[in-house]
């Protein structure tokens, strides 16, 4: 059942989705309510499972990894992969594919070997395709609440950044709950709050931690997510620039990734109904003259880095 939220709750969701670590005091100033009122509303959103946790945006490229996305069609049910340390994401889909997943690997050879082992978990695979994500951008979800739209680079070129075991534990704990209080985080790791704060800031400066976000139950908000695969006759820098300009103007476009695959770009679109989704697709067709074709799947049961454990990666 769709939850009918007021503008204040939607504003809170918007803010926590883009920066889950901001304080209740800062949230209260942005929203124009008391800190106590904001705390009460967050608790209600959590209790009603509209907020289903808090995680990190991690730039795996800074750790020397690439994400290799694979889509396939099979009769097999969702495999028991959710504890795999090298699984970046996994989703069931409706459309041309039955499921998709992203594997973390440092080399194409490493992905090739992992992919072949994973495919042995299935019986007959009717169709499959894979590709390497190149530049991944995320956008603030202004469909939740009207605000100036922002963009972040989630992953670019692979350039390994040195981090130690404590850094990995910090990332793992924050991935389980990115809104954890600093004192609790430090206590769980056996370090002082000052050291925890310094290390977090360092990981942010290095670009390993891209952001902190709320996990939202979009089904309760009446929102569906679609992934569109865009095929261009030629995908120039000008086309890429136009695409990002469109994404900055369209509240429903939340993710854009270029890739080395049969398609050139993957775009995630949030929409309340098929009409809204089709309107955005039409805009892409009108504004991108080199766009030759596109395919779309409906995403559901989407898991982001489900193992939540950096210490073994």
MIROLO-507987 format. One record per residue (C-alpha): residue in three letters; y, z, x. Coordinates in nm, 4 decimals. Last residue first. Layout:
<pts>
@type ALA Y Y Z Z X X .
...
</pts>
This chain:
<pts>
@type UNK Y -0.7713 Z -0.0040 X 3.7449 .
@type UNK Y -0.9545 Z 0.3301 X 3.7538 .
@type UNK Y -0.6487 Z 0.5599 X 3.7401 .
@type UNK Y -0.4701 Z 0.3293 X 3.4987 .
@type UNK Y -0.6499 Z 0.4568 X 3.1923 .
@type UNK Y -0.5306 Z 0.3660 X 2.8458 .
@type UNK Y -0.8700 Z 0.2014 X 2.7743 .
@type UNK Y -0.7099 Z 0.0220 X 2.4762 .
@type UNK Y -0.4688 Z -0.1945 X 2.6803 .
@type UNK Y -0.3079 Z -0.3105 X 2.3513 .
@type UNK Y -0.5419 Z -0.3357 X 2.0503 .
@type UNK Y -0.4735 Z -0.5728 X 1.7580 .
@type UNK Y -0.6860 Z -0.5215 X 1.4470 .
@type UNK Y -0.5055 Z -0.8195 X 1.2912 .
@type UNK Y -0.3428 Z -1.1394 X 1.4122 .
@type UNK Y -0.3021 Z -1.4448 X 1.1880 .
@type UNK Y -0.3588 Z -1.7654 X 1.3803 .
@type UNK Y -0.1289 Z -2.0645 X 1.4298 .
@type UNK Y -0.1356 Z -2.4134 X 1.5774 .
@type UNK Y 0.1581 Z -2.6217 X 1.6945 .
@type UNK Y 0.2262 Z -2.9851 X 1.7748 .
@type UNK Y 0.4629 Z -3.2152 X 1.9605 .
@type UNK Y 0.7611 Z -2.9904 X 2.0378 .
@type UNK Y 0.9903 Z -3.2117 X 2.2465 .
@type UNK Y 1.2593 Z -3.2067 X 1.9756 .
@type UNK Y 1.2829 Z -2.8244 X 1.9782 .
@type UNK Y 1.5490 Z -2.7214 X 1.7251 .
@type UNK Y 1.3957 Z -2.8739 X 1.4122 .
@type UNK Y 1.0347 Z -2.7829 X 1.4892 .
@type UNK Y 1.1279 Z -2.4262 X 1.5847 .
@type UNK Y 1.3329 Z -2.3870 X 1.2650 .
@type UNK Y 1.0393 Z -2.5136 X 1.0610 .
@type UNK Y 0.8176 Z -2.2506 X 1.2186 .
@type UNK Y 1.0705 Z -1.9817 X 1.1259 .
@type UNK Y 1.0786 Z -2.0989 X 0.7625 .
@type UNK Y 0.6987 Z -2.1105 X 0.7594 .
@type UNK Y 0.6818 Z -1.7415 X 0.8516 .
@type UNK Y 0.9310 Z -1.6490 X 0.5819 .
@type UNK Y 0.7342 Z -1.8431 X 0.3215 .
@type UNK Y 0.4047 Z -1.6963 X 0.4423 .
@type UNK Y 0.5235 Z -1.3433 X 0.3566 .
@type UNK Y 0.6644 Z -1.0308 X 0.5217 .
@type UNK Y 0.6965 Z -1.1960 X 0.8613 .
@type UNK Y 0.6482 Z -1.1082 X 1.2278 .
@type UNK Y 0.6146 Z -1.3981 X 1.4718 .
@type UNK Y 0.4377 Z -1.4024 X 1.8079 .
@type UNK Y 0.4986 Z -1.7130 X 2.0206 .
@type UNK Y 0.2555 Z -1.8598 X 2.2739 .
@type UNK Y 0.3817 Z -2.1436 X 2.4928 .
@type UNK Y 0.2523 Z -2.4511 X 2.6744 .
@type UNK Y -0.0726 Z -2.5263 X 2.4959 .
@type UNK Y -0.3975 Z -2.6446 X 2.6612 .
@type UNK Y -0.3473 Z -2.3570 X 2.9059 .
@type UNK Y -0.1177 Z -2.2547 X 3.1896 .
@type UNK Y 0.1095 Z -2.0237 X 2.9960 .
@type UNK Y 0.4601 Z -1.9461 X 2.8750 .
@type UNK Y 0.4888 Z -1.6302 X 2.6692 .
@type UNK Y 0.7284 Z -1.5478 X 2.3860 .
@type UNK Y 0.7164 Z -1.2263 X 2.1815 .
@type UNK Y 0.9072 Z -1.0753 X 1.8878 .
@type UNK Y 1.0248 Z -1.3697 X 1.6767 .
@type UNK Y 1.0937 Z -1.2311 X 1.3274 .
@type UNK Y 1.4596 Z -1.1397 X 1.3856 .
@type UNK Y 1.5480 Z -1.5034 X 1.4704 .
@type UNK Y 1.8668 Z -1.5402 X 1.6748 .
@type UNK Y 1.7327 Z -1.4182 X 2.0101 .
@type UNK Y 1.4110 Z -1.6161 X 1.9561 .
@type UNK Y 1.6115 Z -1.9341 X 1.8966 .
@type UNK Y 1.7980 Z -1.8819 X 2.2235 .
@type UNK Y 1.4676 Z -1.8114 X 2.3988 .
@type UNK Y 1.3290 Z -2.1431 X 2.2738 .
@type UNK Y 1.6438 Z -2.3312 X 2.3720 .
@type UNK Y 1.6208 Z -2.1980 X 2.7299 .
@type UNK Y 1.2534 Z -2.2942 X 2.7536 .
@type UNK Y 1.3301 Z -2.6434 X 2.6263 .
@type UNK Y 1.6107 Z -2.6758 X 2.8834 .
@type UNK Y 1.3775 Z -2.5598 X 3.1594 .
@type UNK Y 1.1468 Z -2.8425 X 3.0549 .
@type UNK Y 0.8282 Z -2.8407 X 2.8505 .
@type UNK Y 0.7102 Z -3.1995 X 2.8208 .
@type UNK Y 0.5303 Z -3.3497 X 2.5224 .
@type UNK Y 0.5193 Z -2.9886 X 2.4042 .
@type UNK Y 0.2333 Z -2.7919 X 2.2452 .
@type UNK Y 0.3201 Z -2.4546 X 2.0891 .
@type UNK Y 0.0523 Z -2.1986 X 2.0026 .
@type UNK Y 0.1660 Z -1.9703 X 1.7203 .
@type UNK Y 0.0577 Z -1.6090 X 1.6884 .
@type UNK Y 0.1172 Z -1.4509 X 1.3484 .
@type UNK Y 0.1902 Z -1.0895 X 1.2662 .
@type UNK Y 0.1988 Z -0.9586 X 0.9090 .
@type UNK Y 0.4492 Z -0.7043 X 0.7789 .
@type UNK Y 0.4146 Z -0.5069 X 0.4529 .
@type UNK Y 0.5476 Z -0.1887 X 0.6124 .
@type UNK Y 0.2172 Z -0.0064 X 0.5706 .
@type UNK Y 0.0447 Z -0.3053 X 0.7301 .
@type UNK Y 0.2913 Z -0.2741 X 1.0172 .
@type UNK Y 0.1443 Z 0.0534 X 1.1356 .
@type UNK Y 0.3805 Z 0.1169 X 1.4261 .
@type UNK Y 0.2916 Z 0.2117 X 1.7819 .
@type UNK Y 0.6157 Z 0.3500 X 1.9228 .
@type UNK Y 0.7423 Z 0.2097 X 2.2501 .
@type UNK Y 0.8326 Z 0.3007 X 2.6061 .
@type UNK Y 0.9622 Z 0.0369 X 2.8445 .
@type UNK Y 0.9067 Z -0.1892 X 3.1430 .
@type UNK Y 0.7177 Z 0.0581 X 3.3612 .
@type UNK Y 0.6127 Z -0.1260 X 3.6775 .
@type UNK Y 0.9639 Z -0.2661 X 3.7213 .
@type UNK Y 1.0225 Z -0.0969 X 4.0567 .
@type UNK Y 1.3190 Z 0.0861 X 3.9048 .
@type UNK Y 1.1030 Z 0.2099 X 3.6141 .
@type UNK Y 0.8284 Z 0.3315 X 3.8473 .
@type UNK Y 1.0938 Z 0.5114 X 4.0538 .
@type UNK Y 1.2394 Z 0.6728 X 3.7424 .
@type UNK Y 0.8947 Z 0.7998 X 3.6476 .
@type UNK Y 0.8358 Z 0.9324 X 4.0008 .
@type UNK Y 1.1653 Z 1.1207 X 4.0033 .
@type UNK Y 1.0998 Z 1.2731 X 3.6597 .
@type UNK Y 0.7472 Z 1.3859 X 3.7521 .
@type UNK Y 0.8744 Z 1.5350 X 4.0788 .
@type UNK Y 1.1452 Z 1.7255 X 3.8913 .
@type UNK Y 0.8985 Z 1.8441 X 3.6273 .
@type UNK Y 0.6817 Z 1.9967 X 3.9045 .
@type UNK Y 0.3289 Z 1.8735 X 3.9689 .
@type UNK Y -0.0160 Z 1.9763 X 3.8432 .
@type UNK Y -0.0707 Z 1.6554 X 3.6461 .
@type UNK Y -0.1049 Z 1.8116 X 3.2988 .
@type UNK Y 0.1793 Z 2.0522 X 3.3818 .
@type UNK Y 0.4127 Z 1.7671 X 3.4795 .
@type UNK Y 0.3481 Z 1.5828 X 3.1538 .
@type UNK Y 0.3972 Z 1.8983 X 2.9485 .
@type UNK Y 0.7293 Z 1.9729 X 3.1204 .
@type UNK Y 0.8438 Z 1.6104 X 3.0753 .
@type UNK Y 0.7779 Z 1.6175 X 2.7019 .
@type UNK Y 0.5333 Z 1.3531 X 2.5850 .
@type UNK Y 0.6988 Z 1.0545 X 2.4154 .
@type UNK Y 0.4938 Z 0.7988 X 2.6082 .
@type UNK Y 0.1738 Z 0.9469 X 2.4675 .
@type UNK Y -0.1578 Z 0.7976 X 2.5844 .
@type UNK Y 0.0251 Z 0.5383 X 2.7912 .
@type UNK Y 0.2400 Z 0.8140 X 2.9358 .
@type UNK Y -0.0688 Z 0.9992 X 3.0560 .
@type UNK Y -0.2114 Z 0.6841 X 3.2169 .
@type UNK Y 0.1194 Z 0.5913 X 3.3807 .
@type UNK Y 0.1563 Z 0.9405 X 3.5257 .
@type UNK Y -0.2044 Z 0.9315 X 3.6484 .
@type UNK Y -0.1406 Z 0.5980 X 3.8192 .
@type UNK Y 0.1709 Z 0.7328 X 3.9886 .
@type UNK Y -0.0269 Z 1.0348 X 4.1094 .
@type UNK Y -0.2950 Z 0.8085 X 4.2556 .
@type UNK Y -0.0471 Z 0.6040 X 4.4563 .
@type UNK Y 0.1729 Z 0.3038 X 4.3834 .
@type UNK Y 0.2548 Z 0.0086 X 4.6089 .
@type UNK Y 0.3940 Z -0.2878 X 4.4202 .
@type UNK Y 0.1874 Z -0.6071 X 4.4008 .
@type UNK Y 0.3832 Z -0.9211 X 4.3287 .
@type UNK Y 0.2374 Z -1.1304 X 4.0460 .
@type UNK Y 0.5091 Z -1.3492 X 3.8970 .
@type UNK Y 0.6493 Z -1.2575 X 3.5575 .
@type UNK Y 0.5529 Z -0.9871 X 3.3099 .
@type UNK Y 0.7268 Z -0.7972 X 3.0312 .
@type UNK Y 1.0673 Z -0.9556 X 3.0807 .
@type UNK Y 1.2879 Z -0.7813 X 2.8275 .
@type UNK Y 1.4999 Z -0.9130 X 2.5411 .
@type UNK Y 1.7558 Z -0.7522 X 2.3109 .
@type UNK Y 1.8785 Z -0.8314 X 1.9598 .
@type UNK Y 2.2038 Z -0.6791 X 1.8365 .
@type UNK Y 2.1002 Z -0.4651 X 1.5389 .
@type UNK Y 1.9784 Z -0.5165 X 1.1813 .
@type UNK Y 1.6837 Z -0.2804 X 1.1232 .
@type UNK Y 1.3114 Z -0.3493 X 1.1137 .
@type UNK Y 1.3561 Z -0.7273 X 1.1342 .
@type UNK Y 1.5536 Z -0.6491 X 1.4498 .
@type UNK Y 1.2309 Z -0.5949 X 1.6380 .
@type UNK Y 1.3563 Z -0.5938 X 1.9978 .
@type UNK Y 1.2202 Z -0.8882 X 2.1926 .
@type UNK Y 0.9350 Z -0.9186 X 2.4415 .
@type UNK Y 0.9065 Z -1.1787 X 2.7161 .
@type UNK Y 0.5964 Z -1.2909 X 2.9059 .
@type UNK Y 0.6228 Z -1.5370 X 3.1951 .
@type UNK Y 0.2997 Z -1.6934 X 3.3268 .
@type UNK Y -0.0007 Z -1.6108 X 3.1052 .
@type UNK Y -0.3161 Z -1.7807 X 3.2333 .
@type UNK Y -0.5287 Z -1.9802 X 2.9921 .
@type UNK Y -0.8632 Z -1.9813 X 2.8176 .
@type UNK Y -1.0429 Z -2.1811 X 2.5506 .
@type UNK Y -1.3508 Z -2.1317 X 2.3371 .
@type UNK Y -1.5438 Z -2.2967 X 2.0563 .
@type UNK Y -1.8732 Z -2.2454 X 1.8791 .
@type UNK Y -1.9954 Z -1.9527 X 2.0859 .
@type UNK Y -2.3617 Z -1.8827 X 2.0058 .
@type UNK Y -2.4867 Z -1.5400 X 2.0956 .
@type UNK Y -2.2273 Z -1.3196 X 2.2504 .
@type UNK Y -2.2407 Z -1.0463 X 2.5136 .
@type UNK Y -2.3146 Z -1.3144 X 2.7784 .
@type UNK Y -1.9594 Z -1.4330 X 2.7256 .
@type UNK Y -1.8378 Z -1.1166 X 2.8934 .
@type UNK Y -2.0231 Z -1.1920 X 3.2175 .
@type UNK Y -1.8809 Z -1.5456 X 3.2218 .
@type UNK Y -1.5293 Z -1.4147 X 3.1637 .
@type UNK Y -1.5575 Z -1.1605 X 3.4450 .
@type UNK Y -1.6684 Z -1.4268 X 3.6965 .
@type UNK Y -1.3907 Z -1.6680 X 3.5986 .
@type UNK Y -1.1330 Z -1.3887 X 3.5924 .
@type UNK Y -1.2156 Z -1.2851 X 3.9496 .
@type UNK Y -1.2081 Z -1.6480 X 4.0626 .
@type UNK Y -0.8660 Z -1.6894 X 3.9010 .
@type UNK Y -0.7467 Z -1.3979 X 4.1118 .
@type UNK Y -0.6032 Z -1.0512 X 4.0528 .
@type UNK Y -0.7643 Z -1.0051 X 3.7122 .
@type UNK Y -0.6606 Z -0.8425 X 3.3852 .
@type UNK Y -0.8372 Z -0.9952 X 3.0852 .
@type UNK Y -0.6627 Z -1.0838 X 2.7595 .
@type UNK Y -0.8451 Z -1.1112 X 2.4300 .
@type UNK Y -0.8641 Z -1.3346 X 2.1250 .
@type UNK Y -1.0808 Z -1.3415 X 1.8149 .
@type UNK Y -1.2054 Z -1.5665 X 1.5371 .
@type UNK Y -1.0093 Z -1.8747 X 1.6351 .
@type UNK Y -0.8543 Z -2.1616 X 1.4357 .
@type UNK Y -0.7261 Z -1.9269 X 1.1695 .
@type UNK Y -0.7774 Z -1.5582 X 1.1061 .
@type UNK Y -0.7699 Z -1.3406 X 1.4138 .
@type UNK Y -0.9303 Z -1.0310 X 1.5637 .
@type UNK Y -0.7328 Z -0.8895 X 1.8507 .
@type UNK Y -0.7864 Z -0.7648 X 2.2056 .
@type UNK Y -0.5404 Z -0.6676 X 2.4755 .
@type UNK Y -0.5145 Z -0.6006 X 2.8484 .
@type UNK Y -0.8884 Z -0.5414 X 2.8983 .
@type UNK Y -0.9596 Z -0.4636 X 3.2652 .
@type UNK Y -1.0456 Z -0.0940 X 3.2162 .
@type UNK Y -1.3037 Z -0.1754 X 2.9508 .
@type UNK Y -1.3122 Z 0.1090 X 2.7022 .
@type UNK Y -1.2354 Z -0.1140 X 2.4031 .
@type UNK Y -1.5076 Z -0.3620 X 2.4912 .
@type UNK Y -1.7685 Z -0.2812 X 2.2288 .
@type UNK Y -1.7713 Z -0.6327 X 2.0901 .
@type UNK Y -1.6035 Z -0.7248 X 1.7599 .
@type UNK Y -1.8750 Z -0.8954 X 1.5525 .
@type UNK Y -2.0608 Z -1.2059 X 1.6743 .
@type UNK Y -2.0425 Z -1.5215 X 1.4632 .
@type UNK Y -1.8280 Z -1.6923 X 1.7254 .
@type UNK Y -1.4934 Z -1.8677 X 1.7658 .
@type UNK Y -1.3016 Z -1.8097 X 2.0849 .
@type UNK Y -0.9629 Z -1.7354 X 2.2345 .
@type UNK Y -0.9114 Z -1.6277 X 2.5958 .
@type UNK Y -0.5976 Z -1.4995 X 2.7637 .
@type UNK Y -0.5873 Z -1.4438 X 3.1391 .
@type UNK Y -0.3384 Z -1.1737 X 3.2344 .
@type UNK Y -0.2461 Z -1.1678 X 3.6035 .
@type UNK Y -0.2657 Z -0.8593 X 3.8208 .
@type UNK Y -0.0909 Z -0.7581 X 4.1437 .
@type UNK Y 0.0351 Z -0.4221 X 4.0212 .
@type UNK Y 0.3841 Z -0.5596 X 3.9561 .
@type UNK Y 0.2183 Z -0.8340 X 3.7500 .
@type UNK Y 0.0758 Z -0.5622 X 3.5267 .
@type UNK Y 0.4255 Z -0.4993 X 3.3916 .
@type UNK Y 0.3469 Z -0.2060 X 3.1646 .
@type UNK Y 0.5012 Z -0.1494 X 2.8191 .
@type UNK Y 0.4075 Z 0.2062 X 2.7449 .
@type UNK Y 0.2581 Z 0.3872 X 2.4455 .
@type UNK Y 0.3537 Z 0.6106 X 2.1522 .
@type UNK Y 0.1366 Z 0.7002 X 1.8554 .
@type UNK Y 0.0559 Z 0.5879 X 1.5019 .
@type UNK Y 0.4057 Z 0.5848 X 1.3536 .
@type UNK Y 0.3560 Z 0.4763 X 0.9929 .
@type UNK Y 0.0668 Z 0.7188 X 0.9939 .
@type UNK Y 0.2131 Z 0.9246 X 0.7051 .
@type UNK Y 0.2155 Z 1.2315 X 0.9302 .
@type UNK Y 0.3942 Z 1.0347 X 1.2046 .
@type UNK Y 0.6635 Z 0.9002 X 0.9714 .
@type UNK Y 0.7032 Z 1.2483 X 0.8271 .
@type UNK Y 0.7411 Z 1.4023 X 1.1744 .
@type UNK Y 0.9978 Z 1.1383 X 1.2669 .
@type UNK Y 1.1933 Z 1.2178 X 0.9483 .
@type UNK Y 1.1989 Z 1.5908 X 1.0179 .
@type UNK Y 1.3076 Z 1.5395 X 1.3804 .
@type UNK Y 1.5887 Z 1.3087 X 1.2664 .
@type UNK Y 1.7085 Z 1.5624 X 1.0098 .
@type UNK Y 1.7015 Z 1.8404 X 1.2692 .
@type UNK Y 1.8998 Z 1.6275 X 1.5166 .
@type UNK Y 2.1655 Z 1.5753 X 1.2511 .
@type UNK Y 2.2360 Z 1.2296 X 1.1117 .
@type UNK Y 2.4539 Z 0.9381 X 1.2198 .
@type UNK Y 2.1735 Z 0.7092 X 1.3329 .
@type UNK Y 2.2945 Z 0.6479 X 1.6858 .
@type UNK Y 2.4064 Z 1.0070 X 1.7390 .
@type UNK Y 2.0841 Z 1.1481 X 1.5915 .
@type UNK Y 1.8757 Z 0.9253 X 1.8146 .
@type UNK Y 2.0577 Z 1.0539 X 2.1229 .
@type UNK Y 1.9964 Z 1.4154 X 2.0169 .
@type UNK Y 1.6341 Z 1.3406 X 1.9259 .
@type UNK Y 1.5903 Z 1.2191 X 2.2828 .
@type UNK Y 1.5107 Z 0.8656 X 2.3921 .
@type UNK Y 1.1563 Z 0.8335 X 2.5158 .
@type UNK Y 1.0344 Z 0.5888 X 2.2500 .
@type UNK Y 1.2778 Z 0.3179 X 2.3516 .
@type UNK Y 1.2386 Z -0.0183 X 2.1729 .
@type UNK Y 0.9909 Z 0.0894 X 1.9047 .
@type UNK Y 1.1595 Z 0.4273 X 1.8828 .
@type UNK Y 1.4966 Z 0.2712 X 1.7979 .
@type UNK Y 1.3602 Z 0.0298 X 1.5378 .
@type UNK Y 1.1460 Z 0.2971 X 1.3747 .
@type UNK Y 1.4461 Z 0.5324 X 1.3506 .
@type UNK Y 1.6573 Z 0.2548 X 1.1964 .
@type UNK Y 1.3792 Z 0.1860 X 0.9455 .
@type UNK Y 1.3739 Z 0.5549 X 0.8508 .
@type UNK Y 1.7523 Z 0.5565 X 0.8032 .
@type UNK Y 1.7544 Z 0.2311 X 0.6054 .
@type UNK Y 1.5103 Z 0.3664 X 0.3462 .
@type UNK Y 1.1375 Z 0.3154 X 0.3594 .
@type UNK Y 0.9253 Z 0.1693 X 0.0811 .
@type UNK Y 0.5706 Z 0.2009 X 0.2080 .
@type UNK Y 0.3451 Z -0.0926 X 0.1270 .
@type UNK Y 0.0000 Z 0.0000 X 0.0000 .
</pts>
